[in-house]
């Protein structure tokens, strides 16, 4: 599992001209799922993302987590995180999990975030989405389960 985290001042997902999900201060998480992922990866990556100390404290040091700052999250499925562009000119997406595997894990990841007390909104799996991200810092990190 791969989660591309972006610390944001705000973010939103638009689908067919309608806002599907939004966040204020917090994280936009682009989530990629591969074939071997299980609930163990879901729990590990969700806990890691919610507790990663990437928000500034009173001294300007990245010392606070999303939970500490009472931020929110916008979680968007992103199969292209498992794109392989090492050869040729067209990326291969064979490492991305098929929807029958990925959708339940994507939904479980969202639920884990909510269980951690993080207000969470989402995009829609498989939809054509326009994602607006107002990166803060910028701070962007890749969290992987393996």
N, C-alpha and C positions, 0 to 999 in steps of 0.2 A: 504494500500500500504506500502511496506517495501523497503527501499533502503539501501543496505549495501555499505557504502562509504569507499573507500580506497584512501588515499592520496598517490600519486605515483610519481616516477621520470619518469616512462614509463610503458606502458602496451600495449598488443595487443591481438587480437582474431584471431585464425587460424581456417579455415573451409576447410576441404578436401585439406590440404597442402598449402592453399593460405591465405595470410593475408587479413582478411575482414575489420578490423578496427584497429586503433592504436591511442595512445595518448603519448605525452611527459609529461612534468610536469603538473600535474592536478589531476583528479579523475578518478578512475575506479568505476563505479556504477553498482552493481548487483541489478536488479529491480525485485521484486516480486509483483504480483497483485492478489487480492482476489476478490470474487464475488461481494461484496458491493461497490467496488471502482467506482468512477465517475470522471468527469473532475475536480471537486473540489479537490479531492485528488491529481490528476495529477498536478494541479497548485500549491498546497500547498507544496508538496514534491519537485517538481522541484525548486521552489523559495528557499526553505529551503536549499537544497543541494548546489545550486549555490552561496548562500550568507552566508553559515556557515563559521565562522572565524576559520579555522583550518590550515592556512598557516602562517609561521613565518614572523614577521616584522623585521626591522633592529635591534631590541633588543632581538631577539630570542623568542619572545612571540607569541603564536598563536593568531593573531589579524587581519589577512587578509583573505579575501574570495577568492574563485576561480576566481571570476570576478575581484577582486582587483589585483591579480597577473597575470591576463590575461592568465590563464591556459586553458587547454582543457579537454575534457571528453570523456571517452569510456563507453558507456551504453550497458549492456548485460542483456537480459532477464534471470530470474533465478527463475523458479517456485518452486524450492526446499526451498526457503526462507519461504514458507508456509508449509513445511513438519512438521508433528507432530510425534515425536519419544518417546512420554511419555509412551506408552504401547507397549508391544510386541518387536519384533526385526526388523520389517519392518516398515519404516515410512509411514504414511498416508498423501496423498497429496490432500485430499478432500477440503481443504480450498483454494487451488490455483484455480484461475479462469480458465475456459476452454478457448481455443484459440479464439473462436468467441467473447468473452468478453475481453480477455487480449490483443490481438493484436492491436485493435484500441487504447486502453489506452497506451500501450507501445509506439506506433507510436506518439501519442499525447504528451507523456512525452518527447520524443526526440525533437519534434517540439518546445515545451515550452523551452527546454534548448537552442535551437538555437535562439529563439526569445529573450532570455536574453543575446545574443551576445557571447555565449560560443561555440567555435569550437568543434563540436561533431561528433564522429564516433560511429559505433555500431557493434554488432554481428548480427546474424540473428535468429529471433524468431524460436524456435523449432529445430534448427540445433544442431548437435553434434559439440561442439566447444572446442578448447583448448585455455584457457585464461591464458596469461602470465602477471603476476602482479609484479612489482618491488615496493613494499610498502615502503613508505618514512616515517621513524620515528621509528617504524611503527605507523601509525595513521589509525585506523579503527573504524567507528561509524555506528550505526544503526539508521536510521531516519524512523519513522513510522507516518502514517497519523492519527492513532487512538491510 
